[in-house]
Amino acid sequence: MNENQESIETTSYMTAGEMLKNARTTGRRKREISTIAKLLCIKEEFLTALEEANYRVIPEDVYILGFARSYAVELGLEPDEVIAKLKKELGIAKEEKEEEHEQPCVPQKQQKQKITINKELLLKWLKTAIDYVKKYWVWFASGFGALLFIIVLSLLVFGGESKPKETTEVPENVATVVSPEPDFRYPVREKFDAKNKKDWANSRVVLQAEKESWVRIDDARGNSVFSRVLVPGDVYYMPVSDKLKATFGNVGAIDVWVDGQLLKKLGPANTKKTGISMAPDALKSVGFAE
């Protein structure tokens, strides 16, 4: 076991910030925050805040968790372990209820007795039903015959009519446009919400990360429909809507495709930009890349 592995394995008692700082400053691969910040396109002050548990410097919990995950991966730590510790420190970890895991202890004798009672009740009910049918069998036969007659008559009258064609609902104020699959500039690593791209036709706006960037998509009410860190090569298919708005942690790291055509960059690299309309026609006004 090398020195770096030993340092990583002895961090179980540490906080999330201590784990990150320990992994960066110990072992054979000691690294400066400035170097890692440039590599991850994350500000030095944010990485320092993570190590010092000064989370007020970072605006939202989603950014804290996203930056911490990227930082942990870069340092060779287990990202899920770091995120779990961080959630506990932030007070957003979901505590499992012990009641959900407890299994009621019922003696075997009591269980067998319950099954026997259920069988007796079932047999009693069946016997009552059979006696009732025997007593009023004429009524049952008449009802069955009438039902059969109605079914046959319905088939004869309505069987020849053609079925109405099924229609597909289209969202209001959204034009139906068949968009070709973009000729992505980078190898695709992972696709998100590809189900929105049925037959590669429905999703008019497609994003691909050139470098790591936090991406959040909000609906007209401000509710988040997509929120995560996209790494180089990741692709996100935008739902069909003219009312979505986007926030990019690194707007210059995102390629935006509209109807299969690449737009110009929506902003400079290493710049956060919020409230960008994701309506296809509004994006086209930015202009297409040469």
N, C-alpha and C positions, 0 to 999 in steps of 0.2 A: 504494500500500500504506500503511495507516494505522499508527500507532505501536503499537497493540495487536497487530496481525498480525506486525509485525517482531519484537516481543518473544517471541511464541510460536514463530516460525520459528527463532529463534537459541537454542533450549533443547535441541537434540539432544545436546549434550555434558554437560548437567546431570544430576544425580540426580533421582529422582522428587520428593523433597521440595523441591529447589531449583526444579524446574519449577512446582510448585504455588505456592510462595511468590513466584516471579518473576511469574507470571500474576496474582496477587492484588495485588501492590504496585507494578506498573509499568503504563504505558499510561494511557489516559484514564479507565478505570473502576477506580480504586484503591478497595479495599473492606476493611472491618474483619472480622476473624475472627468477632467476636460476631454481626455481621449475617448472615453466611453460616451460622453454626451454628444460628441460630433458623430460617432458611429451610429448611435440610436436616434439622432435628431431630436434629442430631449435636452432642455436647458440644464446647465450645471446646477443652478439653484434648486431645481426640482429633485435632482438626484441627491444633492446634499440634504435636502429636506427629508427625503425618504430615509437616509442613513441616521439622521438625528431625530426622527419621529416628529418633525415639525410640520405636520400635515396642513396647517393653516395656510402655508405658502401656496399649496396647490388648490385650485378653485373648487373642484368637485371630487366626490368619492370615486366616480368612474375613471377619472384621470389618474387618481392615486393608484388604483388597482391596476390600470393598464400600464402605467409607467413601471410599477413594481414588478409586474410579470415580465416585461421586456428586459428589465435590469437583471432579474434573477436568471433568466435564460442566458443572457450574455456572460454572467459570472459563473455559469455552470452549476447553479443551484437548482433544486427541485421547485419549479414555479408554484405548484399547487400547495406545497408546504408553506412557502412564504406568504401566499395569498390568504391561506387559512389563518395564519398568525395575525396578518394585517387586519383581516375582518374582525377578529376578536378585539384587537386594539382599538379599532374604529367603532366597535359596538354594533356592527351590522351582521354579525354571524348569527345564523339561525340555530337556536338551541333545540335539540331533539327532545321531544316530550317522552319521559320515561313511560308514561301511561300507554303510549302507542306500542311500545315494545313488550309490555307485560302481558303474559298469557294467563287467563284465569285458570286456576287449578281446580278441576272438577274430578272427584273420585270416580273410578271406573264403574262402581256399582250404581252410582247416581246416573251416569251416562247411559248405561244399559237399560235402566228403568225408564228413562225418558224415551228411548227408542221404542220400547215395548208399548208404552202408552200411546205413542203416535200411530203405531200399526193398528192397535185396537180401534182407535178412533176412525182410521181410514176404512177398515173393514166394516165398521158399523155404518159409516156414511154410504159405502158402496151398496150394502144390503138394502138400505132405505131407498136409494135411488132405483135399484132394480125392481123393488116392490112397487114403486110409484109408476114406473114405465109399464109394468105388467097390468096395473090397474087401469091406466089411461092410454093403452097402446093405440086405440083407434084415433085419438086426437093426434098422437105423435105421427102416425102413418099419414093422416090427412095433411098435417103441416109439412111433412117431408115431400109429399107429392106436389103440393102447391108451390113449394120452393123450387123443385125441379122443373115444373112447368114454366115458372117465371124466368129461370136461367135459360132454358131452351128458346123461349120466345124472344128474349133479349138478344141472343146470338143470331137468330134469324133476321131480326129487324135492324140491328146496328152492326152486325158483323161485316157487311160490305162497305161501310163508310171508311174512307181513308183517314188515317191518323194525322193530326196536325203536326206540322214540322216543328221540331224543337228549335227554340231561339236562344241565343246566348246573350245574356245581359251585358251591356257595355256601360261603364261608369259615365255619369253625366258630365258634360263639358269636356270629354276626353275623346279626341279623334282616334279612330282605329287606323294604325299605321303598321305595315309589315316591315320590321327592321331587320336588316341582315346582321349576322353575328360579327362583332368587331374583329378586325385583324389586329389582335393585341400585340403591343410592342415587346412584351416580356412573356416568358413561359408562364403559363397559368399554374399557380400552386394549389389554390383551393377556391371553390365557387360557393358563394353564399346566396340564398334565396333564388336558386336556379329554377325553382318551381314556378316563379313569376314569369319565366322566359319560356312559356309553353310553345313548343315547336320553333323556338328561336324567333318568335314574332311579337310577343306582347310587351316586353320590357324595352322601352325606347331609350332609356338612359342607363348606361352601364359604367361602373367605376372600376379602375384597376390601380393598385398601389405600385408606384415606382420605388418608393422608399417607405419606411414605417411611418404610419400616421394614424391618429385617432379619428374615427369617423362616426358621426351621430346623425341620424335622420329622424326628423320630427314631423308629425302630421299637423293638420290645421289647428288642432287644439293644444299643440305643444307636447303631445305624448310621444315618447320615443318608440319608433318602430324598428330601429336598428342601431346598435351601439357597440363598437368593439375596435380594437387596434388591428388595422390591416397591415400585413407585412408584405415585402416585395413579391409581386406575382398574384396576390389575392384579388379576386373579382367579386363585385357585388352588383346584382341586377336590381334596379330601382323598381318598386311597384308602380303600376300605371296610375298616375295622379298628377294633377297640376298644382296641388296644394302642399307638397312636401318641401321642407327646408332642411338644409344641411349645415353641419358644423364640422370643420376640418382642423385638426390640431397642427397639421403641416400641409397647407393647401397646395403648395408647389410640388408635393410628392404624389399627387393623385391625377391620373389620366381620366378625363371624362369623355365618354363616347355618346353621341346623340344620333339615333337612326343609322348606326354603323359608321359614323364619321367622327374623327378625333377633333376635339375642341382645343383652342389655345388654353394655356394654363390659367386657372381662375385666380391666381395670386402667386407671389414670390415664395421661394422655398423657405422652410423653417418659420412660417408665419401662420398664426391661428386666424381663422376667418369664420364668422357665424352668420346665420340668417340668409344663406345663399338659396335662392329659389331653384328648385330642381325641375320646374316646368320645362319641357323640351323646347318650346318656342322662346322662352326667356333665355335659356342657355345658348341657343343658336345666335342670339344677338352678340355674344362674346366674340364670335368668329371662329373659323376652323383653322387648325394648324396646317402649315404648308407641307 
